[in-house]
Amino acid sequence: DTLDPGLPPLAQDELHVLVREKGQRREVLLRGGSPVAARAAAMRFLEQRGVLFGPLQDFMPDQTAAPALDPADIRERPRRPLFGPHYWLNFPMDPSSFTRQDWVRLVRGWSRMRATVMGYHFYQSFPWYDVQMRGFKDQSGYFFYGQRHPLPPAPELRYAIRNRGVFVPAEVEAFAEDGPRTHAWAQETMRQAMALAHELGMKNSVTMEPFGHALPAAY
């Protein structure tokens, strides 16, 4: 805004992508009514340049020697205040067997798509901290399944399986039989994923099932 005091003011959640000719040069201004919106403006500019963002992988446009910067004047506000995934963390096709690095990549990927919330559904109540319910103590080892699986004989499938025999993250398999240690690893992983979401301007949404163990009043 200091480059051009005459630019229109922005709402807190509003972004502005301005590509214009100024003298003999092409000028790109990325603005936001807040730091989160300013970051979203950068992502919107890259989208306008042909980048496609995904949860785990981004797709780049074909490279050219001299990229053309077409004039643009984009002002947007989020159309969906609560937009993002809601992962059920007990199924073989979910992120339960992700490494911690995969979780970080997943959260960052959704933030680049301008998600405003990361949602998680837990069957085992609160897997990121300890809760004692009527003599039953939740363990995140259940949350990460921990079941054994046969390895596929087809070589085109084997390459994709990093955990060699137990449905847990690859870095956990060495101590998959150690319930407390697996529990601690899962807790810390979820804490880091949730903290990163907050750092990137997103909320965390949580649903859970107490498995018939009624929630104590304290919770």
C-alpha positions as CSV (number, residue, x, y, z in Angstrom):
1,D,0.0,0.0,0.0
2,T,3.0,2.4,0.5
3,L,3.7,2.1,-3.2
4,D,0.3,3.5,-4.1
5,P,-1.6,5.2,-1.3
6,G,-4.6,5.6,-3.6
7,L,-5.4,1.9,-3.7
8,P,-8.9,1.0,-2.3
9,P,-9.1,-0.2,1.3
10,L,-9.7,-3.9,1.8
11,A,-11.8,-5.8,4.3
12,Q,-9.9,-8.1,6.7
13,D,-10.6,-11.2,4.7
14,E,-10.3,-9.6,1.3
15,L,-7.5,-10.1,-1.2
16,H,-6.4,-8.0,-4.1
17,V,-4.2,-9.1,-7.1
18,L,-3.3,-6.2,-9.3
19,V,-1.1,-6.7,-12.4
20,R,-0.7,-3.5,-14.4
21,E,1.5,-1.4,-16.7
22,K,3.3,1.4,-15.0
23,G,5.7,3.4,-17.2
24,Q,8.0,0.9,-19.0
25,R,7.4,-2.0,-16.6
26,R,4.8,-4.5,-15.6
27,E,3.9,-4.1,-11.9
28,V,2.4,-6.9,-9.7
29,L,0.8,-5.9,-6.4
30,L,-0.4,-8.5,-4.0
31,R,-2.5,-7.1,-1.1
32,G,-4.6,-8.4,1.7
33,G,-6.7,-7.0,4.5
34,S,-4.8,-9.2,7.0
35,P,-1.6,-11.3,6.8
36,V,-3.7,-14.4,6.0
37,A,-5.5,-12.6,3.2
38,A,-2.2,-11.3,1.8
39,R,-0.8,-14.8,1.7
40,A,-4.1,-15.9,0.0
41,A,-3.4,-13.1,-2.6
42,A,-0.1,-14.7,-3.4
43,M,-1.7,-18.1,-3.9
44,R,-4.4,-16.5,-6.1
45,F,-1.8,-14.8,-8.3
46,L,-0.1,-18.2,-8.8
47,E,-3.4,-19.7,-9.7
48,Q,-3.9,-16.9,-12.2
49,R,-0.5,-17.9,-13.6
50,G,-1.7,-21.5,-14.1
51,V,-0.5,-23.2,-11.0
52,L,-3.0,-25.9,-9.7
53,F,-2.8,-26.6,-5.9
54,G,-3.6,-29.9,-4.4
55,P,-3.6,-31.3,-0.8
56,L,-0.4,-33.3,-1.4
57,Q,0.9,-32.2,-4.8
58,D,1.0,-29.0,-6.8
59,F,0.9,-28.9,-10.6
60,M,3.0,-26.4,-12.5
61,P,2.1,-24.9,-15.9
62,D,4.4,-25.5,-18.9
63,Q,7.4,-23.3,-18.6
64,T,8.2,-20.6,-21.0
65,A,11.3,-18.5,-21.6
66,A,9.5,-15.2,-20.9
67,P,6.3,-15.7,-18.9
68,A,3.5,-13.3,-19.9
69,L,1.9,-11.4,-17.1
70,D,-1.5,-10.5,-18.4
71,P,-3.2,-7.5,-16.8
72,A,-5.4,-8.4,-13.9
73,D,-7.4,-6.7,-11.2
74,I,-8.9,-9.4,-8.9
75,R,-10.6,-8.6,-5.6
76,E,-12.2,-11.5,-3.8
77,R,-13.4,-12.5,-0.4
78,P,-13.8,-16.2,0.7
79,R,-17.1,-17.6,-0.5
80,R,-17.1,-20.3,2.1
81,P,-16.2,-19.2,5.7
82,L,-15.8,-22.9,6.7
83,F,-14.1,-24.7,3.8
84,G,-11.7,-27.7,4.1
85,P,-11.5,-31.4,4.5
86,H,-13.0,-33.6,7.3
87,Y,-10.9,-36.7,7.6
88,W,-12.1,-39.9,9.2
89,L,-9.0,-41.3,10.9
90,N,-9.7,-45.0,11.1
91,F,-9.8,-46.2,7.5
92,P,-7.0,-47.6,5.2
93,M,-7.6,-44.8,2.7
94,D,-7.2,-42.0,5.2
95,P,-4.1,-40.2,6.5
96,S,-3.7,-42.6,9.5
97,S,-0.6,-44.1,8.1
98,F,1.0,-40.8,7.0
99,T,4.4,-39.9,8.2
100,R,4.7,-36.7,10.2
101,Q,6.2,-35.0,7.2
102,D,3.2,-36.2,5.2
103,W,0.9,-34.5,7.7
104,V,2.7,-31.3,7.5
105,R,2.5,-31.4,3.7
106,L,-1.2,-32.1,3.9
107,V,-2.0,-29.1,6.1
108,R,0.2,-26.8,4.0
109,G,-1.5,-28.1,0.8
110,W,-5.0,-27.3,2.1
111,S,-3.8,-23.9,3.2
112,R,-2.5,-23.2,-0.3
113,M,-6.0,-24.0,-1.6
114,R,-7.2,-21.4,0.9
115,A,-9.0,-23.8,3.2
116,T,-10.2,-22.1,6.4
117,V,-10.6,-25.3,8.5
118,M,-8.9,-28.7,9.0
119,G,-11.5,-31.2,10.2
120,Y,-10.8,-34.6,11.9
121,H,-13.1,-37.4,13.1
122,F,-11.7,-39.6,15.8
123,Y,-13.2,-42.9,16.8
124,Q,-11.0,-43.1,19.9
125,S,-12.2,-39.8,21.5
126,F,-9.2,-37.4,22.0
127,P,-6.1,-38.9,20.6
128,W,-3.9,-35.9,21.0
129,Y,-4.0,-35.9,24.8
130,D,-4.8,-38.3,27.6
131,V,-8.3,-38.8,28.8
132,Q,-9.4,-41.3,31.5
133,M,-13.0,-42.4,31.1
134,R,-14.6,-44.9,33.6
135,G,-11.4,-46.9,33.8
136,F,-10.8,-46.9,30.0
137,K,-7.8,-44.9,28.8
138,D,-7.7,-44.0,25.2
139,Q,-4.6,-44.9,23.2
140,S,-3.8,-43.4,19.9
141,G,-2.4,-46.7,18.8
142,Y,-6.0,-47.7,18.1
143,F,-6.5,-44.4,16.3
144,F,-3.6,-45.3,13.9
145,Y,-5.1,-48.8,13.5
146,G,-2.0,-50.9,14.1
147,Q,-3.4,-53.9,12.2
148,R,-1.1,-56.1,10.2
149,H,-1.7,-56.3,6.4
150,P,-0.3,-58.7,3.8
151,L,2.1,-57.2,1.3
152,P,0.8,-57.3,-2.3
153,P,2.7,-59.6,-4.6
154,A,2.5,-57.3,-7.6
155,P,5.7,-55.1,-7.9
156,E,3.7,-52.2,-9.3
157,L,1.9,-52.0,-5.9
158,R,4.7,-53.0,-3.5
159,Y,6.7,-49.8,-4.4
160,A,3.9,-47.6,-2.9
161,I,3.9,-49.3,0.5
162,R,6.4,-47.9,2.9
163,N,5.3,-49.7,6.0
164,R,6.2,-53.3,5.4
165,G,3.6,-55.2,7.4
166,V,1.7,-53.1,9.9
167,F,-0.8,-50.3,9.2
168,V,1.0,-47.6,11.0
169,P,3.2,-44.7,9.7
170,A,6.5,-46.0,8.3
171,E,8.5,-44.3,11.0
172,V,6.4,-45.9,13.7
173,E,6.6,-49.5,12.5
174,A,9.9,-50.2,14.4
175,F,8.0,-49.7,17.7
176,A,4.4,-50.5,16.6
177,E,4.1,-53.1,19.4
178,D,4.9,-50.5,22.0
179,G,1.5,-49.0,22.7
180,P,2.5,-46.0,24.9
181,R,5.3,-45.0,22.5
182,T,3.0,-45.2,19.5
183,H,0.4,-43.3,21.5
184,A,2.9,-40.5,22.3
185,W,4.0,-40.3,18.6
186,A,0.4,-40.0,17.4
187,Q,-0.4,-37.3,20.0
188,E,2.6,-35.2,19.1
189,T,1.9,-35.6,15.3
190,M,-1.7,-34.3,15.8
191,R,-0.5,-31.5,18.0
192,Q,2.0,-30.3,15.3
193,A,-0.6,-30.6,12.5
194,M,-3.1,-28.6,14.5
195,A,-0.6,-26.0,15.5
196,L,0.5,-25.6,11.9
197,A,-3.1,-25.0,10.8
198,H,-3.4,-22.2,13.4
199,E,-0.1,-20.7,12.2
200,L,-1.4,-20.7,8.6
201,G,-4.7,-19.0,9.6
202,M,-7.0,-22.0,9.7
203,K,-9.2,-23.4,12.4
204,N,-9.3,-27.1,13.6
205,S,-12.6,-28.9,13.7
206,V,-13.0,-32.1,15.7
207,T,-15.7,-34.7,16.0
208,M,-15.4,-37.9,18.0
209,E,-17.2,-41.1,19.2
210,P,-16.7,-42.1,22.8
211,F,-17.4,-45.8,22.0
212,G,-20.1,-46.1,24.6
213,H,-18.0,-44.7,27.4
214,A,-20.0,-41.6,28.4
215,L,-18.1,-38.4,28.6
216,P,-17.3,-37.3,32.2
217,A,-18.7,-33.9,33.1
218,A,-15.2,-32.5,33.3
219,Y,-14.9,-32.9,29.5
